[in-house]
């Protein structure tokens, strides 16, 4: 059941401002999505979240999907259609009965515009069964099931290739090459729906137990595609260039970062941080963002450093390209008494409609107003000079709860689709088995040109 909060408000952690969803001044409003009836009795709804946009049906719209844990099923919700909000009851779910799901169904999710005749589609990973399922809104049935019986862990991580509007995506299989568990990344194209493993060059430095493909992120890179993959067994993050035509399967290793454990979708925060990629300074090159929740940091690699397999020669950090560290403790959020898990979830998004992507970071272990594990969210503006930590804003709810873990998962979901596109933030709160939709600029009367920036100062 979708429920609008009684006060319909999101609170900037520095102050408390309430109001109606359509007239709330400078405070963002939220909508609360509780775990739907019949979803299952387990907790953790909101542990895996993804969002996507498509216009293949002739009307632009955005969607987001959520699940709690492998085997628990998933739900898909609308966010925006054309020039209007499109918030509704769940559009459809992943199983008629969650007990009928594969044991690992929903371990990873990613949205794509279309798939072999269907539109507005969701790809669902079931790594224990080495299976992908594709479900489309135009039919709400499973259109395809891809099974790769020889590839352990196939479907553990997913990321869309936005440069291919037909619906290409990459798939992680971190247990592949058993017993060595080097890991593997494959490309799937809808006109050739047989997974194509990428052949990586020796510069990756992969060793036994690397588990490459545990987590994935993608972004446009000139006319090509940037693929960022985690190999947590080596605490290494590797960046690749994938040719503009994914069917060529040409791959070039660009850079490596070491000493950064990264967790897979829905995994425990103690296993590591998250990955994201996007242009945060407007120079046309994507930055790589790696969360380090154990240190309450995120590390940002500038796009100009993506060349020559920088950092890949040595298994340690001495040869790594320089990164910028953003420390949670340095960001202004007076109601956060103790920052915790900063970097457990990360995303790039234009949350204030200025045409520049910003960084959104979840800190689910934070203590807020005395509530341990309440969790918090941070937005850090992107500028031509890079991320502006001094302009960061902490976001939370008016009445935080202990062990809610707000920010354990998040997704940027496009809005204002017929005008100057921007993003709203969908945040997992698995400790309460719910989601918060943070409406940053997507409510009635909002106009970025008038300075209405609810999630950034």
C-alpha positions in Angstrom: 0.0 0.0 0.0 1.3 3.5 -0.9 0.8 5.9 1.9 1.3 9.7 1.9 2.8 10.9 5.2 0.3 12.8 7.3 2.7 15.8 7.3 4.0 15.0 3.9 7.3 16.4 4.8 11.0 15.7 4.6 13.1 17.6 7.1 16.4 19.2 6.5 18.5 18.0 9.4 19.3 21.5 10.4 15.7 22.5 10.9 12.1 21.2 10.9 9.7 22.6 8.3 6.3 21.1 7.6 3.7 21.8 5.0 1.4 20.5 2.3 3.0 18.5 -0.4 2.1 21.1 -3.0 3.1 24.1 -1.0 6.1 23.4 1.3 8.5 26.3 0.6 12.1 25.3 0.8 11.5 22.0 2.6 11.3 18.8 0.5 8.2 16.6 0.9 8.3 12.9 1.1 5.9 10.1 0.4 6.2 6.9 2.3 5.8 3.6 0.5 5.1 0.8 3.0 5.7 -2.8 2.2 2.6 -3.8 0.2 0.2 -6.3 1.6 1.0 -9.8 0.6 4.6 -9.0 -0.2 5.8 -11.4 2.5 6.3 -11.3 6.2 10.0 -10.7 6.3 11.7 -7.4 7.0 14.0 -5.4 4.9 11.7 -4.1 2.2 13.8 -1.4 0.6 17.2 -3.1 0.7 17.6 -3.1 -3.1 16.2 -0.1 -5.2 16.6 0.8 -8.8 15.0 3.5 -11.0 14.8 4.1 -14.8 13.3 6.2 -17.6 11.9 5.4 -21.0 10.0 7.0 -23.8 9.8 4.1 -26.2 6.0 3.9 -25.8 5.6 7.5 -27.1 5.1 9.0 -23.7 8.1 9.6 -21.4 7.8 8.0 -18.0 9.9 6.9 -15.1 9.6 4.0 -12.8 11.4 2.4 -9.8 11.5 -1.1 -8.4 12.3 -2.4 -4.9 12.8 -5.7 -3.1 14.0 -6.8 0.3 16.1 -9.9 0.0 16.8 -12.6 -2.5 13.6 -14.7 -3.0 11.3 -12.1 -1.6 9.8 -10.9 -4.9 9.8 -7.2 -6.0 7.4 -4.4 -6.6 7.4 -1.8 -9.4 6.0 1.8 -8.9 5.4 4.8 -11.1 7.0 8.1 -10.4 6.5 10.4 -13.4 4.6 10.4 -16.7 5.0 13.2 -19.3 4.8 16.4 -17.3 2.9 15.1 -14.3 3.6 13.0 -11.2 2.5 9.4 -11.6 2.4 8.1 -8.1 0.1 5.2 -7.7 -0.4 1.8 -6.2 2.2 -0.8 -7.3 2.1 -1.2 -11.0 2.8 -4.9 -10.7 4.9 -7.3 -8.6 7.4 -9.9 -9.4 5.6 -13.0 -8.3 1.9 -13.7 -7.8 3.1 -15.3 -4.5 6.5 -14.4 -3.1 6.9 -18.1 -2.1 6.9 -18.9 -5.8 10.0 -16.8 -6.5 13.4 -18.4 -7.2 15.4 -18.7 -4.0 17.6 -15.8 -5.1 15.2 -13.8 -7.2 15.6 -10.0 -6.8 19.2 -10.2 -5.7 19.8 -7.5 -8.3 17.5 -5.3 -10.3 17.9 -2.9 -13.3 15.4 -1.1 -15.5 15.7 -1.0 -19.3 13.4 0.8 -21.9 12.4 -2.3 -23.9 12.9 -6.0 -24.4 11.8 -8.0 -27.5 8.5 -6.3 -28.0 7.9 -5.3 -24.4 8.3 -1.8 -23.0 9.3 -0.3 -19.6 11.1 -3.5 -18.5 12.8 -4.7 -15.4 15.6 -7.2 -15.3 15.7 -9.4 -12.2 18.8 -11.4 -11.2 18.6 -14.8 -9.6 22.3 -15.7 -9.1 21.7 -19.0 -7.2 19.8 -20.2 -10.2 22.2 -18.5 -12.6 19.2 -16.9 -14.2 17.8 -13.5 -15.4 14.1 -12.8 -15.9 12.8 -9.8 -17.8 9.4 -8.4 -16.9 7.8 -5.6 -18.9 5.0 -3.2 -18.0 3.4 -3.6 -21.4 2.6 -7.3 -20.5 3.5 -7.7 -16.8 4.5 -11.2 -17.6 7.9 -12.7 -17.8 9.0 -12.2 -21.4 12.2 -14.0 -21.3 14.3 -16.2 -18.9 18.0 -16.3 -19.6 19.8 -19.3 -17.9 23.6 -19.7 -17.9 24.1 -23.0 -16.2 27.9 -23.0 -16.4 28.4 -19.5 -14.8 28.2 -19.4 -11.0 26.6 -16.3 -9.6 25.3 -15.0 -12.9 22.9 -12.1 -12.1 24.5 -11.0 -8.8 24.8 -7.4 -10.2 23.2 -5.5 -13.1 23.7 -2.2 -14.8 22.0 -0.7 -17.9 24.0 0.6 -20.9 22.2 4.0 -21.4 24.0 4.6 -24.7 22.0 1.7 -26.2 18.3 2.7 -26.2 17.3 -0.8 -27.2 17.9 -2.1 -23.7 21.5 -3.5 -23.4 22.9 -4.2 -20.0 25.9 -5.7 -18.2 25.7 -8.6 -15.8 28.1 -9.6 -13.0 28.9 -13.2 -12.1 31.4 -13.0 -9.2 31.7 -16.7 -8.6 32.4 -17.5 -12.3 35.6 -19.5 -13.1 34.9 -21.7 -10.1 36.9 -22.8 -8.1 39.1 -19.8 -8.6 36.2 -17.3 -8.4 37.9 -14.7 -10.7 34.5 -13.4 -11.6 33.1 -12.4 -14.9 31.2 -9.6 -16.6 28.9 -10.2 -19.6 26.9 -8.0 -22.0 23.3 -8.9 -23.0 21.7 -7.4 -26.1 18.0 -7.8 -26.8 18.5 -8.6 -30.4 21.0 -11.3 -29.4 19.9 -12.4 -25.9 22.8 -14.7 -25.3 25.2 -13.3 -22.6 28.6 -12.4 -24.1 31.4 -12.6 -21.5 33.8 -9.7 -21.8 37.4 -10.7 -22.5 39.5 -8.5 -20.3 43.1 -7.7 -20.8 45.9 -8.7 -18.4 46.1 -5.1 -17.0 43.2 -5.9 -14.7 45.6 -7.9 -12.5 42.9 -10.2 -11.4 43.8 -13.0 -9.0 42.0 -16.1 -7.6 39.2 -15.1 -5.4 38.8 -11.6 -6.9 35.0 -12.0 -7.5 34.9 -9.4 -10.2 31.3 -8.3 -10.9 30.1 -8.2 -7.4 28.9 -4.7 -8.1 28.6 -2.7 -11.3 28.1 0.9 -12.4 27.9 2.4 -15.9 28.0 5.9 -17.5 28.5 7.5 -21.0 32.2 8.0 -21.9 32.5 10.1 -25.0 30.9 7.9 -27.6 31.6 4.8 -25.6 30.5 3.3 -22.3 32.3 3.3 -18.9 31.8 0.1 -16.9 33.0 0.1 -13.3 33.2 -3.2 -11.6 34.1 -4.3 -8.0 36.4 -7.2 -7.2 36.0 -7.3 -3.4 38.2 -10.3 -3.0 41.1 -8.1 -3.9 39.5 -4.9 -2.6 39.9 -3.5 -6.1 37.6 -1.4 -8.3 38.3 -1.6 -12.0 37.2 0.8 -14.7 36.8 -0.3 -18.4 35.9 1.4 -21.6 33.3 -0.7 -23.6 33.0 0.2 -27.3 30.1 2.3 -28.3 28.5 -0.6 -30.1 28.3 -3.2 -27.3 28.0 -5.9 -29.9 31.7 -5.4 -30.7 32.6 -6.4 -27.1 35.8 -4.4 -27.3 37.1 -3.6 -23.8 40.0 -1.4 -22.6 41.2 -1.3 -19.0 41.3 2.4 -17.9 42.1 2.5 -14.1 42.2 0.6 -10.9 41.6 1.7 -7.3 42.8 -0.6 -4.4 42.0 -0.9 -0.8 38.2 -0.3 -1.3 35.9 -3.2 -0.5 32.6 -2.9 -2.2 29.4 -4.9 -1.4 26.9 -6.3 -3.8 23.3 -5.2 -4.1 21.4 -5.9 -0.8 24.5 -7.3 1.0 25.3 -6.3 4.5 26.8 -2.8 4.9 29.7 -4.3 6.8 30.9 -5.9 3.6 31.8 -2.6 1.9 30.5 0.5 0.1 28.7 1.1 -3.2 29.6 2.3 -6.7 28.4 5.1 -8.9 29.5 6.9 -12.0 28.5 10.2 -13.7 29.8 13.6 -14.8 30.0 15.7 -11.6 31.8 18.7 -13.0 30.3 19.2 -16.4 33.5 18.5 -18.4 31.8 15.6 -20.4 33.8 12.9 -18.6 32.3 10.7 -15.9 33.7 10.6 -12.4 33.8 7.3 -10.4 32.4 7.3 -6.9 33.3 4.6 -4.4 31.8 4.5 -0.9 33.9 3.6 2.0 31.4 3.3 4.9 33.9 1.8 7.3 35.8 5.1 7.1 32.7 7.2 6.7 34.0 8.5 3.4 33.4 8.5 -0.3 36.3 8.5 -2.8 35.9 10.3 -6.1 38.1 9.6 -9.1 38.1 12.5 -11.7 37.2 11.4 -15.2 40.5 12.9 -16.5 42.4 10.1 -14.7 40.6 7.3 -16.7 43.5 6.4 -19.0 46.4 3.9 -19.4 45.3 1.4 -16.8 46.4 3.7 -14.0 46.8 2.0 -10.7 46.5 -1.5 -12.1 50.1 -2.6 -11.9 50.5 -2.9 -8.2 48.0 -4.8 -6.0 48.3 -2.1 -3.4 47.5 1.6 -3.5 51.0 3.3 -4.3 50.3 3.4 -8.0 46.6 4.3 -7.8 45.5 7.5 -9.5 44.7 10.3 -7.0 41.2 10.5 -5.6 39.3 13.1 -3.6 38.0 12.0 -0.2 34.8 13.4 1.2 34.4 12.8 4.9 31.0 12.6 6.4 32.2 14.5 9.6 33.1 17.5 7.5 29.5 17.9 6.1 27.0 20.1 7.8 24.1 18.2 9.4 23.6 19.4 13.0 21.0 16.7 13.9 23.4 13.9 13.0 25.3 13.2 16.3 27.3 10.3 14.9 27.8 9.5 11.2 27.7 5.9 10.3 27.8 3.9 7.1 28.4 7.0 5.0 29.0 5.6 1.4 26.9 2.5 1.9 24.8 3.8 -1.1 25.7 6.4 -3.7 24.2 7.8 -6.8 24.7 10.7 -9.2 21.6 12.9 -9.8 20.5 16.4 -10.7 18.5 17.1 -7.6 18.1 20.8 -8.1 17.4 21.1 -11.8 20.4 23.2 -12.7 21.6 20.8 -15.4 24.6 19.6 -13.4 24.7 16.2 -11.7 25.1 16.1 -8.0 26.2 13.3 -5.6 23.7 11.6 -3.2 25.1 9.5 -0.4 23.4 7.3 2.1 24.6 7.0 5.7 22.3 4.3 7.2 24.2 3.8 10.4 24.0 7.4 11.5 22.6 8.4 14.9 20.1 11.2 14.5 18.4 13.0 17.3 19.5 10.3 19.7 18.2 7.5 17.5 21.0 5.0 16.8 20.9 3.6 13.3 18.2 6.1 12.2 20.2 6.9 9.1 20.6 10.0 7.0 21.0 11.2 3.4 23.4 13.7 2.1 23.3 15.7 -1.2 26.6 17.3 -2.4 26.3 19.8 -5.3 28.3 19.2 -8.5 30.0 22.3 -9.9 32.4 23.1 -12.7 35.1 23.0 -10.1 34.1 19.6 -8.8 32.0 18.6 -5.8 31.3 21.4 -3.4 31.4 19.8 0.1 30.8 23.1 1.7 27.4 23.3 0.0 26.3 19.8 1.1 23.0 19.3 2.8 21.9 16.6 5.2 18.4 15.3 4.8 16.3 13.1 7.1 12.7 12.8 8.5 11.0 14.8 11.2 10.7 11.8 13.5 13.6 9.4 13.1 13.5 5.9 14.4 16.1 3.7 15.9 17.5 1.1 13.5 15.5 2.4 10.5 18.7 2.4 8.4 17.5 5.2 6.1 19.9 5.4 3.2 21.0 1.8 3.0 19.9 1.8 -0.7 18.9 4.7 -3.0 18.1 5.4 -6.6 17.9 8.6 -8.7 14.6 8.6 -10.7 14.0 11.2 -13.5 11.1 13.7 -13.3 9.9 16.8 -15.2 10.3 14.6 -18.3 9.0 17.0 -20.9 11.0 20.0 -19.6 14.4 20.5 -18.0 14.8 17.0 -16.6 15.9 16.5 -13.0 15.9 13.7 -10.5 14.0 12.7 -7.4 15.5 10.4 -4.8 14.0 7.1 -3.8 15.5 5.8 -0.5 15.3 2.4 1.1 14.5 2.3 4.8 14.8 -1.5 5.3 14.7 -1.3 9.1 11.1 -0.2 8.8 10.4 -2.1 5.6 9.5 1.0 3.6 10.7 3.5 1.1 10.9 7.3 1.2 10.4 9.2 -2.0 12.2 12.5 -1.6 10.6 15.1 -3.8 13.4 17.5 -4.4 11.9 19.6 -7.2 9.0 17.5 -8.5 6.0 19.0 -6.7 3.4 21.5 -8.0 4.8 25.0 -8.6 8.5 23.9 -8.6 10.7 25.8 -11.0 14.4 25.4 -10.8 14.8 28.9 -12.4 13.1 30.4 -9.4 15.6 28.8 -7.0 13.3 26.1 -5.7 15.9 23.6 -4.6 14.5 21.5 -1.8 17.4 19.0 -1.5 20.2 21.5 -1.8 20.7 25.1 -0.6 
